[in-house]
């Protein structure tokens, strides 16, 4: 791993993915780490009609900060340098776009996120990412 994207949503699985990356850095040396949180867009015209754009923007910002907080704290405690980013959009498409833009050669992500029911199956976002990207994806459970 030289340039790795770690999409995080605040779930336990995404935090385990960050822990995995920390272990890899300790074993194999530094790499460029990109933390990414993607917020799905608010699709309801009703909600959009009642809230000002700056209030919606603040909502997205607050949600991203909350989702990234534990992962950032873990990397900070480990002394590992990283970049963080937040996007709004289709989660799988945004992960693919960010990986491409940053020249990532790996994606490390949880097998299921916040929206997935506990099961042995992969989450829908995970499946979409696996089908969309053409770089290795390490899934952490």
Secondary structure, 3 states (H helix, E strand, C coil): CCEEEEECCCCHHHHHHHHHHHHHHHHHCCCEEEEEEEECCCCCHHHHHHCCHHHHHHHHHHHHHHHHHHHHHHHHHHCCCCEEEEEECCHHHHHHHHHHHCCCCEEEEECCCCCCCCCCCCCHHHHHHHHHCCCEEEEEC
